[in-house]
Amino acid sequence: MTTDVSTDPLTAPAEQTAPWWRGAVIYQIYPRSFADGNGDGTGDLAGVRARLPYLKSLGVDALWFTPWYSSPLADGGYDVADYRAIDPAFGALAEAERLIAEASALGIRTIVDIVPNHVSDRHEWFRAALAAGPGSPERQRFWFREGRGEHGELPPTDWESSFSGGTWTRVTEPGGAPGEWYLHLFAPEQPDLNWNHPDVRHEHEQVLRFWFDRGVAGIRIDSATMPVKDPALPNEVTPDAHPFVDRDEIHDIYRSWRAVADSYAEPRVLVGEVWLADPHRFARYLRTDEMHTAFNFDFMMRPWDAAELRTAIVSTLDAHGPVGAPPTWVLSNHDVTRAATRYGREDSSFGFVARAFGIRTDLAKAQRRARAAALLSAALPGSLYIYQGDELGLPEVEDLPLEVLQDPMHFRSGGTDPGRDGCRVPLPWTSDAGSAYGFGAGAPWLPQPANWGDYSVERQDGDPRSMLTLYRTMLALRRSEPALRGEEFAWAANDTAAILAFRRGDDLLCLVNFGDTPIDLPAHLEILLASGEPADSQLPTDTAVWLRV
């Protein structure tokens, strides 16, 4: 079996009979920052189309696009104004259709984001609700309520927003008087939908069909645990009776979506963003009539520590086993500090509440660990997600001028949270600073660091020691090695407090050295791939290796 990247990754190798999504490599594209095709400083679909050969050569099976819909961009596109229109900054619907078709011709499927919890305050439904006034049918699609206090001056509840601050905003009624409050679990520009309303359910099913009919292979469901609310809107928030997270009624929604997905000749795939600490509650979303897969945030948020990551792997496999769903593995995304920075910190875990300015990072250590983490995650059974730029080893950009920051998490924190812009800086394709490092002809929407060319595709292409070469080789082996295409997994005898060691199939051993000193390699037939150079049959610290044994 060869690793020729010209082979269709969705059908090769011939003996692969499991559904494509069970072991897929899925590349996350944040369109605004991937590639700029028209030179206006904003990434767009023309830029993605031009870079499809790069994605093919990387060896990915599918592309996941964060929202590309019409949006005021109050929250990076997760405030959707029209699900059936592409935002003009990115192109037009016809170009999205061409992109889906061109990617498919290269053997690359497309996944798009759906945001069921809320829409933009510019959405036609919300504008109609504001105009119609209290008690109107238009307001029933959202959560409008009278305020507390003698004059309704207090919000209906004291719930806290995921973006800090409150979750209610008071409107001015058509006559000019202070009026009702509306619920927004995120920013005020993102009013929450009322999923008890039949219009909301019907509209989302129609949106699914709209994109599935255009060749989209699946959807990623944003904030998947949050759309259903307790209609009593209790003020108290407790884990055992949470008013808006993981309510039992949510599963009826995803059963109906699964029926839509299964109605196609090639069933479409549902991928959930499910942030839950309880693995048993998490697994409920993966029952055979609901979602196919869900993001594994536990693994991504753990520190660089053998015991911590072992615990995450065990709990993940244990949660997925009973429902027969494949796990997912990811190191970074558009919301999280990049691994090539995070892993060089004294506390290398990730948590939103701990994010702050001025955290010291050892970038050399972070790069070594990010390389090892790539091999670790790619060797685990299930599907692998890669956030754009991780294959280049991009660090978090932590010195963006305050005046260019756009993330609402920064502003709603009172300026204490640096926000998520640092992982969204436009990609470097060349070493030419004059063209925004190949991103496009115009000044990019977020400034790039002066050393961005050192991480560029041009600089890394063909370099046997580069992160890009490591990823390309890793993904080719992941496709060509029978042990890595299967789902067998077993901890190896070499597994210790400072070493993660597991077997895939009969002949592949993955070792990761978390200790302070090199370790001896066990007897083996061949080193398939290492994240760093083994010396004298020893594996250095912060290094991973795949061995044929």
C-alpha positions in Angstrom: 0.0 0.0 0.0 1.4 3.3 -1.0 0.8 6.8 0.4 0.3 8.5 -3.0 -1.7 11.6 -2.2 -3.4 11.4 -5.6 -5.5 8.5 -4.3 -9.0 9.5 -3.4 -8.9 9.7 0.4 -12.6 9.0 0.7 -12.5 5.6 -0.9 -8.8 4.5 -0.5 -7.6 2.0 0.6 -10.1 -0.4 -1.0 -10.4 -2.5 2.1 -11.7 0.4 4.1 -15.4 -0.3 4.5 -16.3 1.8 7.6 -18.2 5.0 7.0 -15.9 7.7 5.9 -16.4 9.9 9.0 -15.3 7.3 11.5 -11.7 7.8 10.8 -11.6 11.0 8.8 -9.1 13.8 8.9 -11.1 17.0 9.0 -9.5 20.4 8.5 -11.1 23.4 10.1 -11.2 26.5 8.0 -11.9 29.9 9.5 -12.7 31.6 6.2 -11.8 35.1 7.2 -8.2 34.1 7.9 -7.4 31.3 5.5 -6.7 33.0 2.1 -7.8 36.3 0.5 -8.7 35.9 -3.2 -9.8 39.4 -4.0 -7.2 41.5 -2.1 -9.5 43.2 0.3 -7.7 41.9 3.4 -10.4 39.4 4.3 -10.2 35.7 3.5 -12.9 34.4 1.2 -14.1 31.4 -0.7 -12.1 32.3 -3.8 -9.0 32.1 -1.6 -10.0 28.6 -0.4 -10.7 27.4 -3.9 -7.2 28.5 -5.0 -5.7 26.6 -2.1 -7.6 23.3 -2.6 -4.4 21.7 -4.1 -2.6 22.5 -0.9 -5.3 20.8 1.2 -5.3 17.8 -1.1 -1.5 17.5 -0.7 -1.9 17.8 3.0 -4.0 14.7 3.0 -7.3 15.7 4.5 -10.7 14.0 4.0 -13.1 16.9 4.7 -13.2 20.6 5.3 -15.2 22.1 8.2 -16.1 25.8 7.6 -16.9 28.0 10.5 -19.9 30.2 9.5 -19.7 31.6 6.0 -23.2 33.1 6.1 -24.4 36.6 5.9 -23.5 38.2 9.2 -22.6 41.5 10.9 -19.6 39.7 12.4 -20.4 40.7 15.9 -19.1 37.2 16.9 -16.9 36.1 14.1 -19.9 34.9 12.0 -21.6 33.0 14.7 -24.3 35.8 14.6 -26.1 34.6 11.4 -28.4 37.0 9.6 -29.3 34.7 6.7 -28.5 30.9 6.5 -29.2 30.8 2.8 -26.8 33.6 1.8 -23.0 33.7 1.8 -21.6 36.9 3.4 -20.5 39.3 0.7 -17.1 39.5 2.3 -16.6 35.8 1.5 -18.3 35.6 -1.9 -21.7 34.4 -3.1 -23.8 31.3 -2.9 -22.7 30.3 -6.5 -19.1 30.3 -5.4 -19.9 28.2 -2.3 -21.5 25.7 -4.6 -18.4 25.7 -6.9 -16.2 25.2 -3.9 -18.2 22.3 -2.6 -18.1 20.7 -6.1 -14.4 21.3 -6.7 -13.4 20.0 -3.3 -15.5 16.9 -3.9 -13.8 16.3 -7.2 -10.5 16.1 -5.2 -12.0 13.7 -2.8 -12.6 16.2 -0.1 -16.0 16.6 1.6 -17.5 19.7 3.1 -19.0 20.3 6.6 -20.7 23.6 7.5 -21.6 25.2 10.8 -25.2 25.4 12.0 -25.9 27.6 15.1 -29.3 26.5 16.5 -29.1 28.5 19.8 -29.3 32.0 18.4 -29.4 34.2 15.3 -28.1 37.7 14.6 -30.1 40.7 15.8 -30.1 41.6 12.1 -32.0 38.4 11.2 -35.4 39.2 9.6 -37.2 37.3 12.4 -35.7 39.4 15.1 -36.2 42.7 13.3 -39.9 41.7 12.9 -40.1 40.8 16.6 -38.8 44.3 17.6 -41.2 46.0 15.3 -44.2 43.9 16.3 -44.1 44.7 20.0 -45.0 42.8 23.2 -47.3 39.8 23.0 -46.9 39.5 19.2 -46.5 36.1 17.4 -43.2 37.4 16.1 -41.8 37.6 19.6 -42.7 34.1 20.4 -39.8 32.8 18.3 -37.5 34.3 20.9 -37.4 34.7 24.7 -39.0 38.1 25.4 -40.0 38.7 29.0 -41.1 41.5 31.3 -38.3 42.6 33.7 -38.4 42.4 37.4 -38.6 45.3 39.8 -41.3 47.9 40.2 -40.9 49.3 36.7 -39.4 46.2 35.0 -35.9 47.7 35.3 -34.2 44.5 36.3 -33.5 41.6 34.0 -35.8 38.5 34.3 -32.9 36.4 35.6 -29.4 36.8 36.9 -27.9 34.2 34.5 -24.3 34.9 33.4 -23.3 35.0 29.7 -20.8 32.7 28.2 -19.1 36.0 27.1 -19.2 37.5 30.6 -21.8 39.9 31.9 -25.6 39.5 31.8 -27.8 37.5 29.4 -30.7 40.0 29.0 -31.0 43.2 27.0 -34.0 45.6 27.4 -35.5 46.9 24.2 -37.1 50.2 23.4 -40.6 49.5 22.2 -42.0 51.0 18.9 -43.6 53.8 20.9 -40.3 54.8 22.5 -40.9 53.5 26.0 -38.5 51.0 27.8 -40.0 47.6 27.2 -39.4 43.9 27.4 -36.1 42.1 27.8 -34.8 39.5 25.4 -32.5 36.6 26.2 -29.0 36.1 24.8 -26.7 33.5 26.3 -23.8 35.0 24.3 -23.6 38.6 23.1 -26.6 41.0 22.8 -26.3 40.8 19.1 -27.2 37.1 19.3 -30.8 36.7 20.5 -31.6 33.2 21.6 -34.3 31.3 19.7 -37.3 29.6 21.4 -37.1 26.0 20.4 -40.6 25.4 21.7 -41.9 27.3 18.7 -42.7 25.1 15.6 -41.4 27.8 13.2 -37.9 27.4 14.8 -37.9 23.7 14.4 -39.2 23.7 10.8 -36.8 26.5 9.7 -33.8 24.6 10.8 -34.8 21.4 9.1 -35.3 23.4 5.9 -31.8 25.0 6.3 -30.3 21.5 6.7 -31.9 20.4 3.5 -30.8 23.6 1.7 -27.2 22.8 2.3 -27.4 19.0 2.0 -29.0 19.5 -1.4 -26.0 21.5 -2.4 -23.6 18.7 -1.7 -22.6 19.4 1.9 -21.6 16.1 3.6 -22.4 17.1 7.1 -23.0 19.8 9.7 -21.2 20.8 12.8 -23.7 21.9 15.5 -22.5 24.9 17.5 -23.2 25.1 21.3 -25.2 21.9 20.8 -26.3 21.5 24.5 -27.8 25.0 24.9 -30.9 25.6 22.6 -33.6 24.2 24.9 -34.5 26.3 27.9 -36.7 25.6 30.9 -39.8 27.7 29.9 -40.2 28.8 33.5 -36.9 30.6 33.3 -35.9 29.9 36.9 -33.3 32.3 38.3 -31.4 29.5 40.1 -28.7 27.6 38.0 -27.8 24.2 39.3 -25.9 21.4 37.6 -28.7 18.9 38.4 -31.5 21.1 37.0 -29.8 23.5 34.6 -32.3 25.9 33.0 -30.5 26.0 29.6 -27.7 23.4 29.3 -28.2 19.7 28.4 -31.9 19.6 29.0 -33.5 16.2 28.2 -35.8 17.8 25.5 -32.7 18.7 23.4 -32.5 15.1 22.1 -35.8 15.4 20.3 -34.2 18.1 18.1 -31.3 16.0 17.1 -33.4 12.9 16.4 -35.4 15.0 13.9 -32.1 16.3 12.4 -30.8 12.7 12.1 -33.9 11.7 10.2 -33.2 14.5 7.7 -29.5 13.5 7.4 -30.4 9.8 6.9 -33.0 10.6 4.2 -30.2 11.2 1.6 -28.7 8.5 -0.6 -25.4 9.1 1.1 -26.4 9.9 4.7 -25.1 13.2 5.9 -23.2 13.5 9.1 -24.0 15.4 12.4 -21.1 16.6 14.5 -21.8 18.2 17.8 -20.0 20.8 19.9 -20.9 19.2 23.2 -19.2 20.8 26.2 -20.1 18.5 29.1 -18.1 17.2 32.0 -20.3 14.1 32.6 -19.2 11.4 30.1 -22.5 9.6 30.4 -24.5 12.7 29.6 -22.1 13.3 26.7 -22.7 9.9 25.3 -26.4 10.4 25.1 -25.8 12.8 22.1 -24.2 9.9 20.3 -26.9 7.4 20.4 -27.6 5.7 17.0 -30.6 8.0 16.2 -28.8 11.3 17.1 -25.4 12.6 16.3 -22.6 10.6 14.6 -19.7 12.2 16.4 -19.0 15.0 18.9 -16.0 17.1 19.7 -13.7 15.9 22.5 -12.9 19.0 24.5 -11.5 17.1 27.5 -8.4 15.9 25.5 -7.8 19.4 24.1 -8.0 21.2 27.4 -5.7 18.9 29.4 -2.1 20.0 30.2 0.9 18.4 28.7 1.1 15.6 31.2 1.1 11.8 30.7 -1.4 11.1 33.6 -3.8 13.8 32.5 -3.8 12.8 28.9 -4.1 9.1 29.7 -7.2 9.9 31.8 -8.7 11.9 29.0 -8.1 9.1 26.5 -9.5 6.4 28.9 -12.6 8.5 29.7 -13.1 9.3 26.0 -12.9 5.7 24.9 -15.1 4.5 27.7 -17.8 7.1 26.9 -17.9 6.3 23.2 -17.7 2.5 23.5 -21.2 1.7 24.7 -22.8 3.8 21.9 -20.5 2.6 19.2 -19.5 6.1 18.1 -15.9 7.0 17.1 -14.0 9.5 19.3 -12.7 12.8 17.9 -9.3 14.3 18.7 -8.2 17.9 18.3 -5.5 20.1 19.7 -6.8 23.6 18.8 -9.6 25.4 17.3 -10.8 29.0 16.6 -11.8 29.5 20.3 -8.7 28.1 22.0 -5.1 29.2 22.5 -3.0 27.4 19.9 -1.1 24.3 21.0 2.2 25.7 19.8 1.9 28.3 22.5 -0.2 26.7 25.2 2.1 23.7 25.6 5.1 25.9 26.5 3.4 27.4 29.6 3.8 26.5 33.2 0.1 25.6 33.2 -0.3 24.1 29.7 -4.0 23.3 30.2 -6.7 25.5 28.6 -9.6 27.1 30.4 -11.6 30.2 29.4 -11.6 31.6 32.9 -7.8 31.4 33.2 -7.0 33.3 30.0 -5.1 36.5 30.5 -2.6 38.9 29.1 1.1 38.4 29.7 1.4 34.7 30.4 5.0 33.5 29.8 5.6 30.9 27.2 8.6 28.9 26.2 8.0 28.7 22.4 10.7 26.2 21.7 9.3 23.8 24.3 5.8 24.4 23.0 6.9 23.5 19.4 8.5 20.2 20.5 5.4 19.3 22.5 3.0 20.3 19.7 4.9 18.0 17.3 4.6 15.2 19.8 1.0 15.9 20.4 0.2 15.8 16.7 1.6 12.2 16.5 -0.2 11.2 19.7 -3.6 12.5 18.6 -3.2 11.1 15.0 -2.4 7.6 16.4 -5.6 7.4 18.4 -8.7 5.6 17.0 -11.4 7.8 15.6 -11.5 11.0 13.6 -8.9 13.8 13.7 -9.5 17.5 13.5 -6.8 20.0 12.5 -7.3 23.7 13.0 -5.9 25.7 10.1 -2.3 26.7 10.7 -1.6 24.0 13.3 0.1 22.0 10.5 2.5 25.0 10.3 3.2 25.2 14.0 1.6 28.6 14.2 1.9 30.1 17.7 -0.8 32.3 19.3 -0.3 35.9 18.4 -0.3 37.5 21.8 0.9 41.0 21.1 -1.9 42.3 18.9 -2.5 46.0 19.4 -5.6 46.5 21.6 -7.2 48.8 19.0 -7.4 45.9 16.5 -9.1 43.4 18.8 -12.6 42.4 17.7 -13.6 39.5 19.8 -16.6 40.2 22.1 -15.1 38.0 24.8 -12.4 40.7 25.2 -14.8 43.6 25.4 -17.4 41.9 27.7 -14.6 41.0 30.1 -13.8 44.6 30.7 -10.5 44.1 28.8 -9.0 41.5 31.1 -9.5 38.6 28.6 -7.3 38.8 25.5 -10.1 37.1 23.6 -9.7 34.7 20.6 -8.3 37.0 18.0 -4.8 35.6 18.6 -5.6 32.2 17.1 -7.4 33.8 14.2 -4.6 35.8 12.6 -4.5 35.3 8.8 -2.2 32.4 7.6 1.2 32.9 6.1 1.6 31.3 2.7 4.9 32.9 1.6 7.8 34.7 3.1 6.9 38.0 1.3 5.7 40.5 3.9 4.5 42.8 1.0 1.7 40.4 0.1 0.7 39.8 3.7 2.9 36.7 3.6 0.9 35.4 0.6 -2.5 35.8 2.4 -3.6 38.5 -0.1 -2.7 41.8 -1.7 -4.4 44.0 0.8 -3.7 44.7 4.5 -5.1 41.8 6.4 -8.1 42.3 8.8 -5.7 41.4 11.7 -2.1 42.3 11.5 0.5 39.5 11.2 3.7 39.3 13.2 7.0 40.3 11.6 8.3 36.7 11.8 5.2 35.2 10.2 7.1 34.3 7.0 9.2 31.9 9.1 6.1 29.7 9.5 4.9 30.0 5.9 4.0 27.2 3.7 6.7 28.4 1.2 9.4 28.2 3.9 8.4 24.8 5.2 7.5 23.1 1.9 10.2 20.5 1.2 12.0 21.0 4.5 12.3 17.4 6.1 12.3 18.9 9.6 9.4 21.3 9.3 6.0 20.9 11.0 4.3 20.9 7.6 6.4 17.9 6.4 5.7 16.1 9.7 1.9 16.6 9.2 2.0 15.5 5.6 4.0 12.4 6.4 1.8 11.6 9.5 -1.4 11.9 7.5 -0.1 9.7 4.7 0.9 7.0 7.1 -2.4 7.3 8.9 -4.1 6.4 5.6 -1.6 3.7 4.5 -1.0 1.8 7.7 -3.8 -0.8 8.3 -3.3 -0.6 12.1 -4.1 3.2 12.0 -7.2 2.7 9.8 -8.8 0.3 12.2 -10.3 1.0 15.6 -8.3 -1.5 17.7 -6.5 0.1 20.7 -4.7 -1.3 23.7 -2.4 0.1 26.3 1.2 -1.3 26.0 3.5 -2.7 28.7 5.7 0.3 28.2 3.1 2.7 29.5 4.3 4.3 32.7 3.9 7.4 34.8 6.0 9.4 32.4 5.4 7.6 29.2 2.2 7.1 27.1 2.4 3.8 25.2 -0.3 2.1 23.3 -0.6 -0.4 20.4 -2.7 0.0 17.3 -3.5 -3.3 15.6 -0.9 -6.0 15.8 2.2 -4.2 14.7 2.2 -0.5 15.6 3.3 1.0 18.9 3.0 4.7 19.8 5.3 6.0 22.5 5.3 9.6 23.9 8.0 10.6 26.4 6.7 13.1 28.9 9.7 12.6 31.3 12.7 14.8 32.0 15.2 12.4 30.5 15.5 10.3 27.3 14.1 6.7 27.3 15.4 3.6 25.6 13.3 2.6 22.6 11.9 -1.0 22.9 12.8 -3.6 20.3 11.3 -2.7 17.0 11.5 -3.5 13.3 11.2 0.1 12.0 10.7 3.7 13.1 7.8 4.8 11.0 7.8 8.4 12.2 9.1 10.5 15.1 8.3 14.0 16.1 12.0 14.6 16.9 15.2 12.8 16.2 15.8 9.6 18.2 19.5 9.5 19.3 21.3 6.3 20.0 18.1 4.3 20.1 16.7 6.7 22.7 13.6 8.8 22.6 14.2 12.4 23.8 11.9 14.2 26.2 8.7 15.7 24.8 8.9 13.5 21.7 6.6 10.9 20.2 7.4 8.0 17.9 5.5 5.4 15.9 7.3 2.1 15.8 6.6 -1.1 13.8 7.1 -3.9 16.2 
